[in-house]
Amino acid sequence: MTVLTDQFTAEREAIDAGLRAAAGRLPGPAARIAAYHFGWTDEAGAPVEANSGKALRPLLTLLAAKTVSGDWRAAVPAAVAVEMVHNFSLVHDDIIDRDGLRRHRATAWKVYGVNDAILVGDALHALAFEVIAEAGGDRAAAGAGMLAQTVRALIEGQLADTRFEDRDHVDLAECVAMSEAKTASLMGCATALGALFGGGTPEQVEALRDFGFRLGLAFQHVDDLLGIWGDPAVTGKAVYSDLRNRKKSLPVTAALGSGHADAAELARLYRADGPLDEQGLRRAADLVESCGGRVASQRAAESLTSAAAGGLADRRLHGEAVEALTSLAASTVGRVW
């Protein structure tokens, strides 16, 4: 966990316990790989104190429940399910993107092979629905349907993302739509599930879904900035990782479509054969900045976060819990500047 979520000790402990209990149901080899991916063990299966991630999405689920009811405990199954879906997507994304590092360690596929990593990702996907179904009642049924729709959106977003790599031109609207499907949809689902399991009205559920959706898109803007300028000691990924993969990320797409004189040079670098060397990577990063891509994503992230918080006004929610939720959102988006 990182400092962004350190203040929520009880919530984090509940999430961790739920994840460990669910992952423990997997057969031995799959459980071992899952435990490594979550940062609980080393490659040999020995317990370690590794970075297991921010648990941001499940924490948003619990805080959303608290805004509705004043308590978060009823939403723990939903929070665990959300984190299982998120991690199934991470395991698969690392394979698709050929990323060798996550959270400062080798990715699961690099350690255990592609086939085993794919199957463990599938297992985490199945576990998510098992956990939420076991909560029982009408909320569990509605929550499972909500989660299933979100997984379809995630897959739609991932398909778009991979197809962008083979295209010379992707406009910003397409990139935003991809990010909404791939990232914003799950954050919107996380907060909506929290409101649902917290006993919220349909209006409250929808308001909190909108909050998470806007925050998710802001988060993607920030993540894309970190994918270019992030410190590897913080991100756990190589510097310029998105540029190495020539990803059509939000700041890159904004820069390419800016009409700035430097955009043509950036486009040539992205179309060039072979990998970019360190000089080429630095130049590409400079070009994204000079074309306004960095500032555009910063401003979009700030605007989305502000709009998300404003959407919770006059919803008959618990004020202290709303403050905790919006503060977490602001600190998450503000981590890049």
C-alpha positions in Angstrom: 0.0 0.0 0.0 1.1 3.6 -0.5 0.7 6.7 1.5 -2.4 7.6 -0.4 -4.4 5.0 1.5 -2.4 4.7 4.7 -5.0 6.5 6.8 -7.6 3.8 6.2 -6.1 1.1 8.3 -9.3 -0.9 9.2 -10.6 -0.7 5.7 -7.4 -1.9 4.1 -7.1 -4.7 6.6 -10.6 -5.9 5.7 -9.8 -5.7 2.0 -6.6 -7.6 2.5 -8.2 -10.3 4.6 -11.0 -10.8 2.0 -8.5 -11.0 -0.9 -6.4 -13.6 0.9 -9.4 -15.7 1.8 -10.7 -15.6 -1.8 -7.3 -16.3 -3.3 -6.7 -19.1 -0.9 -9.5 -21.1 -2.6 -7.5 -21.5 -5.7 -5.6 -24.8 -6.4 -2.0 -24.8 -5.2 -0.1 -23.6 -8.3 -2.7 -20.9 -9.1 -2.8 -19.7 -5.4 1.0 -19.5 -5.4 1.1 -17.3 -8.5 -1.8 -15.1 -7.2 0.0 -14.6 -3.9 3.1 -13.5 -5.8 1.2 -11.1 -8.0 -0.5 -9.5 -4.9 2.8 -9.1 -3.3 2.3 -11.5 -0.4 5.1 -13.9 -1.3 8.3 -14.1 -3.2 8.8 -16.3 -6.3 9.4 -19.4 -4.1 6.3 -18.8 -2.1 7.9 -17.4 1.0 6.0 -14.6 2.8 7.4 -11.1 2.1 6.5 -7.5 2.9 6.2 -6.4 -0.7 4.2 -3.6 -2.3 0.7 -5.0 -3.0 -0.6 -1.8 -4.5 -2.8 1.0 -3.4 -6.1 -1.0 -3.2 -7.6 2.3 -4.4 -10.7 0.8 -6.2 -11.9 -1.4 -3.3 -11.2 1.5 -0.9 -13.4 3.7 -3.0 -16.1 1.0 -2.8 -16.0 1.1 1.0 -15.9 4.9 1.3 -18.8 5.1 -1.1 -20.8 2.8 1.1 -19.9 4.9 4.1 -21.2 8.1 2.4 -24.6 6.4 2.1 -25.0 4.5 5.4 -22.2 5.8 7.7 -20.6 2.3 7.7 -18.5 0.4 5.1 -18.6 -3.2 6.4 -21.5 -4.4 4.3 -19.6 -3.5 1.2 -16.5 -5.6 1.8 -17.6 -8.4 -0.6 -18.1 -5.9 -3.3 -14.8 -4.3 -2.6 -13.0 -7.6 -2.8 -14.8 -8.4 -6.1 -13.7 -5.1 -7.6 -10.1 -5.7 -6.7 -10.2 -9.2 -8.1 -11.5 -7.8 -11.4 -8.8 -5.1 -11.4 -6.0 -7.6 -10.8 -7.3 -10.0 -13.4 -7.0 -7.2 -15.9 -3.5 -6.3 -14.6 -2.2 -9.8 -15.1 -3.5 -9.9 -18.6 -2.5 -6.4 -19.5 1.1 -7.1 -18.4 1.2 -9.9 -20.9 -0.5 -7.9 -23.7 1.9 -4.9 -23.1 4.9 -7.1 -22.5 5.6 -5.3 -19.3 8.3 -6.9 -17.2 7.9 -4.9 -14.0 4.9 -4.1 -11.8 5.2 -2.7 -8.3 9.0 -2.9 -8.5 9.0 -6.7 -9.1 9.0 -8.9 -12.2 5.4 -9.4 -13.5 3.7 -12.8 -13.0 4.2 -13.8 -16.6 7.9 -13.1 -16.5 8.3 -15.3 -13.5 5.8 -18.2 -14.2 5.3 -18.0 -17.9 2.5 -16.6 -20.2 0.2 -19.7 -20.0 0.1 -19.9 -16.2 -0.4 -16.1 -15.9 -3.3 -16.1 -18.3 -5.0 -18.9 -16.4 -4.5 -17.2 -13.0 -5.9 -14.0 -14.4 -9.0 -16.0 -15.5 -9.2 -17.5 -12.0 -9.2 -14.1 -10.4 -12.0 -13.0 -12.8 -14.1 -16.0 -11.7 -13.4 -15.4 -8.0 -14.7 -11.9 -8.3 -18.2 -13.2 -9.2 -18.0 -16.0 -6.6 -17.3 -13.5 -3.9 -20.0 -11.1 -4.8 -22.6 -13.9 -5.3 -21.9 -15.2 -1.8 -23.0 -11.9 -0.3 -26.6 -13.1 -1.2 -29.8 -11.1 -1.7 -31.0 -8.7 -4.3 -28.0 -6.5 -4.0 -25.6 -9.3 -4.8 -27.6 -10.2 -8.0 -27.7 -6.5 -9.0 -24.0 -6.1 -8.2 -23.0 -9.2 -10.2 -24.8 -7.8 -13.2 -23.2 -4.4 -12.7 -19.8 -6.0 -12.5 -20.4 -8.2 -15.6 -21.2 -5.1 -17.7 -18.1 -3.5 -16.4 -15.9 -6.4 -17.4 -17.4 -6.2 -20.9 -16.4 -2.5 -21.0 -12.9 -3.3 -19.8 -12.5 -5.7 -22.6 -13.8 -3.2 -25.1 -11.3 -0.7 -23.9 -8.4 -3.1 -24.0 -9.3 -4.1 -27.5 -9.4 -0.5 -28.6 -6.0 0.1 -26.8 -4.3 -2.7 -28.6 -5.7 -1.7 -32.0 -4.4 1.9 -31.5 -0.9 0.5 -31.6 -1.3 -0.5 -35.3 -2.8 2.9 -36.4 -0.8 6.0 -37.3 -3.6 8.3 -36.3 -5.9 8.2 -33.2 -7.9 11.3 -32.4 -8.3 12.5 -28.8 -12.1 11.6 -28.7 -11.3 8.0 -29.5 -8.6 7.9 -26.9 -10.9 9.3 -24.2 -13.6 6.8 -25.1 -11.0 4.0 -24.8 -9.9 5.3 -21.4 -13.5 5.6 -20.2 -14.1 1.9 -21.1 -10.7 0.6 -19.8 -10.3 2.6 -16.6 -13.2 4.9 -15.8 -15.8 2.1 -16.0 -14.3 0.1 -13.2 -13.9 3.0 -10.9 -17.5 4.0 -11.6 -18.5 0.4 -10.9 -16.5 0.4 -7.6 -18.3 3.5 -6.2 -21.7 2.4 -7.5 -21.3 -1.0 -5.9 -20.3 0.7 -2.6 -23.5 2.8 -2.7 -25.6 -0.3 -3.6 -24.2 -2.5 -0.8 -24.5 0.5 1.6 -28.2 0.6 0.9 -28.3 3.7 -1.2 -31.2 4.9 -3.3 -31.0 4.5 -7.1 -30.2 8.3 -7.3 -27.4 7.9 -4.8 -26.0 4.9 -6.6 -26.0 6.8 -9.9 -24.4 9.9 -8.4 -21.6 7.8 -6.9 -21.2 5.9 -10.1 -20.7 9.2 -11.9 -18.2 10.3 -9.2 -16.1 7.2 -9.7 -16.4 7.4 -13.5 -15.1 11.0 -13.6 -12.4 10.1 -11.1 -11.4 7.1 -13.2 -10.8 9.2 -16.3 -8.8 11.7 -14.3 -6.8 8.8 -12.9 -6.0 7.6 -16.4 -4.8 11.1 -17.4 -2.5 10.9 -14.3 -1.4 7.4 -15.0 -0.5 8.3 -18.6 1.6 11.2 -17.4 3.4 8.8 -15.0 3.9 6.4 -17.9 6.1 9.1 -19.5 7.5 11.2 -16.7 7.0 9.0 -13.6 9.9 8.1 -11.3 10.5 4.3 -11.6 11.2 4.3 -7.8 7.5 5.4 -7.3 5.8 3.8 -10.3 7.6 0.4 -10.3 7.9 0.7 -14.1 10.8 1.7 -16.4 11.1 5.4 -17.2 9.3 6.3 -20.5 7.6 2.9 -20.4 4.6 4.1 -22.5 6.8 5.8 -25.1 8.9 2.6 -25.4 5.7 0.8 -26.3 4.5 3.7 -28.5 1.2 3.8 -26.7 -1.4 6.2 -27.9 -2.0 7.6 -24.4 -4.0 10.6 -23.6 -1.1 13.2 -23.4 0.5 11.7 -26.5 -2.8 11.7 -28.5 -3.4 15.3 -27.4 0.1 16.3 -28.5 -0.2 14.5 -31.9 -3.5 16.3 -32.6 -2.4 19.7 -31.3 -1.5 21.3 -34.6 1.8 22.4 -33.0 4.8 22.5 -35.3 6.6 19.8 -33.3 3.7 17.3 -33.7 5.0 16.1 -37.1 8.3 15.2 -35.5 6.6 13.3 -32.7 4.5 11.4 -35.3 7.7 10.4 -37.2 9.2 9.1 -34.0 6.1 7.0 -33.3 6.1 5.6 -36.9 9.8 4.8 -37.0 10.9 1.2 -37.3 12.6 -0.5 -34.4 12.8 0.5 -30.8 13.5 4.1 -29.7 16.9 4.5 -28.0 17.3 6.7 -24.9 17.9 9.8 -26.8 14.8 9.2 -28.9 12.7 8.5 -25.8 13.9 11.8 -24.2 13.1 13.6 -27.4 9.7 12.1 -27.7 8.9 13.1 -24.1 10.1 16.7 -24.8 7.9 16.8 -27.9 4.8 15.6 -26.0 5.4 18.5 -23.6 6.1 21.2 -26.2 3.0 20.2 -28.1 0.9 20.7 -24.9 0.1 17.1 -24.1 1.4 17.3 -20.6 -0.5 20.4 -19.7 -3.7 19.1 -21.4 -3.8 16.0 -19.3 -3.0 17.9 -16.1 -5.8 20.3 -16.7 -8.3 17.5 -17.7 -7.5 15.6 -14.5 -8.0 18.6 -12.3 -11.3 19.5 -14.0 -12.7 16.0 -13.8 -11.8 15.7 -10.2 -13.5 18.9 -9.4 -16.6 18.0 -11.3 -16.7 14.6 -9.6 -16.8 16.2 -6.2 -19.4 18.7 -7.2 -21.7 15.9 -8.3 -22.1 14.6 -4.8 -23.7 17.8 -3.5 -27.3 17.7 -2.3 -27.5 13.8 -2.4 -28.3 13.4 1.3 -24.9 11.7 2.0 -22.8 11.6 5.2 -20.7 14.7 5.0 -17.6 13.4 6.8 -17.5 10.3 4.6 -17.9 12.5 1.5 -15.0 14.5 2.6 -12.9 11.4 3.0 -13.9 10.2 -0.4 -13.2 13.5 -2.2 -9.9 14.0 -0.3 -8.7 10.6 -1.4 -9.7 11.4 -5.0 -7.8 14.7 -4.9 -4.7 13.2 -3.4 -4.7 10.4 -6.0 -5.0 12.8 -8.9 -2.5 15.2 -7.4 0.3 12.5 -7.1 1.9 13.5 -10.4 2.5 17.3 -9.7 
